[in-house]
Amino acid sequence: MKKQWIKTKLVAGLMGILLLVTGCSAQTPANSSGNPSAVKDEVIVAVGGEKESGYDPCTGWGSHGTPLFQSKLLDTDTNNQLKNDLATGYKVSEDGLTWTFTIRDDVICHDGEKLTARDVAFTYNKTKENGISTIDLTLLDKAEATNDATVVFHMKSPMSTFVYQTAALGIVPEHAYSDPAAYAQAPIGSGPYKFVQWDKGQQLIVEANEQYYGGKPPFKRLVLLFLSDDAAYAALQAGQVDVAKISENLAVKGMSGYNLVDCKTNDFRTVALPVQKPGETSKEGYLIGNEVTSDPAIRKALANGINRQKIIDTVLNGYGEVAYTIAQGLPWDNKEVILTDGNVEAAKQILEDAGWVDTNGDAIREKNGLKAEFKLIYASDDSTRQSISMAFSEQAKVFGINVITEGLSSADRNPRKHKDAFMLGGGDYNPTPVYNALYGPYAAKGGWYNIVAYNNETVDKYLKAAIAATTQEEANQYWQKAQWDGTTGGSILGDAPYIYIVNISHLYFVRDGISIGEQKIHPHDHGFAVLGNIMDWSSVK
């Protein structure tokens, strides 16, 4: 009966007649004690988008955020520092070719079976075989368990970023993975919560893993609802959810009985600007290059002239932090990469010096008969990207560049990704995005890596050196030089292929009496990221 009750409540909520169907008080969530001050056994969270592909880490589940059902070798804390999860320790050989991890011996899977190093080796070998883009195991040769508590990773060549993959990949028990498709629909792991049911398009229900090695989970049951921001807000108004992801526009309206929690992120928004002139075609058959954005002066003018803080204040209602780089605030960020925000006079001077002038009085600059005009594509179903794109366009007009915004579906966006500017989002606690955005051999080679077709041999040398480094300190120096070495680089001080604008906030309304703890820095993944510290959540008596 509980399953049907929750489903009925959800459907009714979306129809705006929730109270009539359930007959319960607007401030009494499902399966609570009926006493608002009581410790809750169940928490209902509107997490936003659904993971339609399922919950298999070997195909990408949980790599941005938390796998929830599965454990990882390492994890990150609230200060973005790596810490042990399954692992009790690790060491790296001097040549960087062998990583040896030891793991806990008290880890029990949801089905009662013990999890061992063999499951870890199986997971990494299977994920490498799958070749997923969100977990980079390209330089892993193989993983092998030498005993139940030790797993050894053999690398083809040194890979400094491997340690960050171990904080992203959830471990799958081999005995439960005979049918990968079935596993994705009903996962088994050793994480703090175990799978109960998935009503596609509606909700995911999970229950506490009472044998979890990390302690007793704070709630017996979580109901995770797949609701749009507007639907989540309606559910909040009816008092039918405890925690809900919400947009910036809805956040400023407030909500009686709830606190607004502003979660800081590495979730950037950037304008990607094609750097090549037109003339080539990608292997996917898409045109590469843009006559206007291929001029460095256009890109540098935008980097200087755009007022990032004004976009945050006016479009995002003050939620978010100014970003100048892909790695803002992270250990591999080059802190020298900074400009005077919104320096319109500098932008005008850059354009003037490069020969971009307004010759006919239409407020749009020209050069050799070419107008300073290009299209900026954004996801048509993302109101935040739309709003940032429109604000970017309005600001560019002030110094004579006409940016034409256009919202497109996923299918329609793809063919345009190498020839038009794009409003992109991304970000993670991992330097790999720096590599993926700037590495020359990735230039317009498929997918969403280096869609601007950027090529800089010096930058490529730094990126290769960063990967090959045998210490994180050495690697970070090369990551920083790839962004700017004082002469060249892939940042706004160098070739400016991307204009980073903001690390957006992830916003949640949280019911009074519930604490979601000190949140980690959220990655690009939004809804499920809030569960990354679920063991720190609580409710008050």
N, C-alpha and C positions, 0 to 999 in steps of 0.2 A: 504493500500500500504506500510506503514512503516514496518509492520510485515514481509511481503515478502521481502522487500529490505534488511532488516537486515539478514534474513536467507540466502539470495542469497550471500550477502557479506561474511558471515562466511564460507559457503561451498567453495566459490571461493578462499578465503584466504588459506584454507587448501590445495587447489589444486595448489597454487602458481601462480594463474593468477588473483588475486584479482583486480588489477587495470584495467585489460581489461574488467571485468564484470561490475564494478561500474562506470568506466570512471571518477573517481574523483582523485584529487591530492593525492599523497602519504602521505601528512601531514595534510589532512583535514578529521577528523573523521566524521562518519555518524551523521546527524542531528545537526551539529554544525552550527554556523552562517556563516562559511566560512572565518571568520576573526580570526586568531590564538590568538589574544589578547582580544577577546570578552569573557564575562562571559558565561560559558557553561550551557546549559539547560540539556544536557545529557552527562553522562560519561560511557564509555565502559570499563569494568574490566574483564580481563581474570583471573578467580578465580581458575582454575585447575579442580579438580575432581568434579563430579556431586553428589548430594545427591539423589541417585536413589530411596530411600525409601520414599522421599517426605519431606514435611515441617511441620510435626506434632510434637510439643514439647513433647506430651504425649508418643511418641515412640522414643524420643531421639534427634530430630532436635534441633540444637542450643545449646546443653548442653556443647559443647566445642567450645567456640567462641561467636557468636551472633545469636539469632534467627531472627533478622532483622524485620520480620513481627509482632512479638509479643513483649510485654513488660514483664519485670521480676519484682519481688518484690524489689530485690536489684541488684546492678551492681558493677563492680570494676572500679577504676580510673587508671590513668597512673602509679600510685605508688603502685598498687596492694592492695589498701585499699577499703573496702566495702563502698558503698554509696547508697542512696535511688534512686529507680527508680519509680515504682508504690507506694512503701511504703512511708509513711510520718514519720514512727517510728515503733519501736517494743520493746517488753519487754519479759523477760523470768522469769518464776516463780522460787522461791528459790530452789525448788526440781528438776528443769529442765524438768518438765513434761508438761508444758504449755507454748507455744510461741504465743503471741498475736501481730498481725500486724494491723496497721491502714493504709489505702490507700487513695490516692487522690480521689476527687469527681468530677474531670473535665476530665475524661478519656473517649474518644469516640472511638468506634471500627470503622474499615474501612467501615462497612455497615451502619454507623450512629447510631447504638445502643450503649447505655452507658455500660461501663464495671464496674462491681461491685465486692465486696468481694465474692459474690456467685460464680462468674466465677473463682476466685482464688481457692476457696474450691473445686469446681468441677475439676479443672485441677490437683490439688494434689491428690485427691482421684482416679481419672482416671489413673494418672501416676503410683500410687502405685499399682493399680489393674493390670496394664500392666507388672509391675515387670521388668522394663528396667534396664540394667546394668550401664548406664551412669549417672543416677540420683538415689542416694541411699535414699530410703524412707522406709527402712526395719523396722525402729523403730517408724515410724509414725502409730498411731492407726487410726486417722481420722482427717479430716479438716472440720470445720464448720464455716459458716458466721453467726455472731450474729446480724449484720445489714449490710447495703450496703457498709459501710466503714471499717468494722472490720472482720477479719478472725482469728480464733483461731485454733491452731494446738495442738492436744492432742497426746502425745508421750507414747509409751508403757514403755519406760525407757529413762533416759537422753541420749541425742545425741548431743554432742558438734558440730559435723560437719553439723548439719541441716542448720545452717545459710549459709553455702556455697552452699547448694542445692538451696536456695532461690535466689542466684545470678547466677544460671545456668538454671532454668526452666522457659521457656516462658509461658505466661498465655493465655489459649484458652477460647474464649467466649462460654458458654454452648449452647446458642441458635444456634450457627453455627456448632455444632458438632454432629448432629444427625446421620451422616454417616461418621465415622472416615476415611475410605478409600478415600472418596471424599474430605474431608477436607485436607488431606495430599497433594492432587493434586492441590488444589486451596485454600490456607489458608486465614483466616480472623483473624486479631488481632488488636492491638492498637499501634504497633510500628511505627517508622518514615517512613517506606515505605510499600506500599500495593501491593499485587500480581496483575499482569496483565496477563501474559501468561508464559507457560513453554513448550518450544520445546525440548523434551527429547533428550539428546545426543548433544544438540547444545547450548541452551541459556535459561536464565531466565530473564524476563523483569519485572521491578517493577517501580512504580510511587510514588511520594511524597504524604504522608498523610498530607493534608493541615490542618487537625484538630489535629495534634500531639501536645500533652500537653507540649512536651519538646522544642517547638519552630519550626520555619520554616526549613524544610530540605534543604540542600545546593543546591541540584539539582532536577529538576523536574522528571528526569527519569534516571534509571540505567539499563544498559544492561550487564548482567553477563554471560560471555562466558565460556563454559566448554572445555578448551584447554589443551593439554599436554604442557610441558615446551618448547619443540621444536616448536610446532605449535604456541604457544604464542610468541616465539622469532621471528618467521616469520611474525606474525601479527604486532609486534613492528617495524620490519624493513620496513614494508609497511605503517607504521603510522596509522594503523587502530584500535588500542586500546589505551586507555589513561593510564591504570594501568594494570600491568601484573605480576603475580607470576613467578619467574624464578629460575633456578637451580644455584648452586655455579659455575659450569663450564661455564655457559652462562653469568653469571653476570660479570665475569672478562673481557669479550669481550667489555663491554660498549655498549652504544646506543646513537647515536646523537639525540638530541632533548628531551632526557629523563634523569632524575636523578635516581640514584640507592639508594633505601631506605633499610637500614639494620634494620629489626625489631627484637628486642631481645625477647627471648622466655623462657618458661618453658618446651620446647619440647625436652626431653632428648633422647639420644640413649645409650643403655646399652647392655652388653652381659650377658644374663641369663644363669647361670651354674647349672645344676641339682646337688643337694646336697646328694641325697640318692644313695646307691648302687643298682644295678639292682636286680630284683626279684619280684617286685609288678606290678600290672596292674591297671590302672584307671577304673572308672565305664564306661568310654567311650570305654574301650578295648585297651587303648594305654599303651605301656611299660613305666615304670617309672624307672629312675635311670641311672647313668653312672659310670662305674668303675673308670674312671680317674678323672672327675670333682668332684666326691664325696670326694676326698681327699682335706681337707682344705688347704694343702700346695700348691696344684696346683692353687687354687683360690686366695690365698694370694700372690703367686708369680706373677700372672697376674695383680693383683691389684697394686702391687708395680712397676712391670717392664714395663708396658705399658706407653708410652709417649703420653699423651692426646693432649698436645699442638702441638706436631709434626704432629699428625693426622689432627688436625684443619688446620695447616699451609700448609700441603702438599696435603691432600685429599679435604678439604673444602675451599681451597684458602684463609685461614685466617678468614673465616666467622664462628662464633660460639664461645662459651665460655666453658672452661674446667669445667667438672662436676664430682664431687666425690660422690654425693648423689642424691636420687630421688627428693629431695626438695631443690636443690641448690638455695640459696639466699632468700628462703621464710621464714616466721616467725617461722615455725616448723622445719626448718633445724637445724641439729646439726653441728655447725661450728667447732667443734673439729675434725670432720671427714675429714681429709686431709692427704695426703702423699707427699713425695718428688716425683714429677712426673717423670716417666721414670727412676726409680732407678734400673737399670739392675743388679748391684752388690747385692743389697738386695734380688732381685728375685732369683738370683743364690744361695745365701746363704740359703734362705728358702728351696729351693729344695734339696740342699745338706744335710741340717740338717734332712730332712724328708726321706732321703734315695733314692732320685731320682738322678741317675747318668748316664752318658753316658758310657756304658761298651764296645761298639763295634765301636766307632768312627764315627757313622753316624750323629752326632750332635743332636740326639733325646735322651732324658733321658729315663731311664727305672727304674722300681722298682719291684723286685720279678718277673721278666720276662714280666712285663706289660709296654708297651711303653707309654710315656707321649704324647698321641695323642687323639684328639677327633674332631668331626665335629661341625662346626658353621653354622647354617642355617639362611638365610636371604630371604626376599621377592624378587623374581626374577624380579619383575617389578619396583623395587626401586633402582635406580642407586646409590643414596647416601648411603643406607645401604650396598649395595654391596661393594662400595669403602672403607667404614669404616671397614667392615669385612675383606677385603683383607689386609688392612694396619695393623689391629690387628693381623692377622695371621703372617705377615712378622716380626713384632716386637717380637712376642712370640718365633719365631725361634731363636732369638739371645740368649735367655737364656734356650733353649733346649726343648721347648714345640711345638709340631707340630699340628697346628690348620688347619683343612681341611675345606675350605669354600664351601658352596653348596647353590645355589639359587633355590628356589622351589615356585610353585604356592601355593595359599591359601589352596586348597584342599590337596595338597601333604605335606604341612608344618604341618598341624594340628596333624596327628598321631605321629609326631616326637617331639612334644613340651615338653615332660617330660623326654626324654632320650638323646636328643642332646642339645648342647648350641644354644641359639637363639639371634639374633640381634633384640632387641625390641625397640619400640618407645612409648612415652606417655608423660603425664605431664599436669597439670592443676593447677589453683589457688584453691587448695583444698587439705587437708591432707589425704583424703580418699585413694589416690594411695599408700601411705605408708602402710596403713592397708591391702589393697588388695594384695600387693606384699609380705607381711611378715606373715600374720595371718595363724597360723598353721591349723585350721579347713578348710581353703581354699586349702590346699596343694593338687595339682593335682586332684581337685574335679570337673573339667570342666571349660570351658571358658578359659580366659587368666589370671586369678588371680593366683598368686603363682604357676606358672607352674614348678618352680624348686623343688617343694615339700619340702619347708623349714619348719622346726618345731623347735621352741625354746620356752619352757614354760615361761621363764622370759620375753622374748619379747612379748609373747601373753598377759601376765599380764599388761605390759605397754600399749599395744594397747587397751585393754579393759578399762583401767583406762582413757586413752585419750578420748575415746568415751563417757565415763560416766561423764567426768568433766563438771562442771556447769559454768566455765569461760574459755575463750580462752587462757588466760595466763596459767592456770593450765593444760589445754589440751596440749599446746605446750611443756611443760616440759616433759610430758609423751611421746609425739611423738619423742622428741629428745633422750630420754632414750631408746626407742625402737631401735633407730639406734646405739647408743653406750652409755653405762652407766659407762664406765671405766673398765668393766670386760667382758661384752658380748654385743651382739647386731647384728642387721641385716645389718650392713654397712660393708665397706671394712676393718674397724678396728676390726670388730668382725668376723662373720662367712663368710662374703664375698660371698653371693649367687648371687650377681649382681655386675658387674664391670661397673660403670657409666663412660662414656667417655666424652660426650659433650652435651650441650644444643645448638642445631643447630640454625642458624639464618633463619628467613623467609625473603626472598629477593624479592623486587619488583622494576621494572622500572616504574617511574611515569613521565608522560609528563610534560615538562616545562610549567609553568603557572598553574599547579594544585598542591595543597597541600593536603596530606592525614593526616595532623595534627600530633600531638604528639601521637604516637601509644601506646596502652596498651601493657603490656607484653603478648605475644601471647601464647595460650595453644597449645596442640598437633594438633588440627585442623589447617589446613594451609590456604587454599584459602579464606574462608569466614571470617577468623579472622581479616583480614585487615579492614573489614567493622564494626568492633566493636566500632569504634569511628566516624561513618559516619557523625554525627552531627558536627564534628570538621573539616570536609573536606571543601575545598573552591577552587575557581578558581579566577584568578586575571584579572582585566580589562586591 
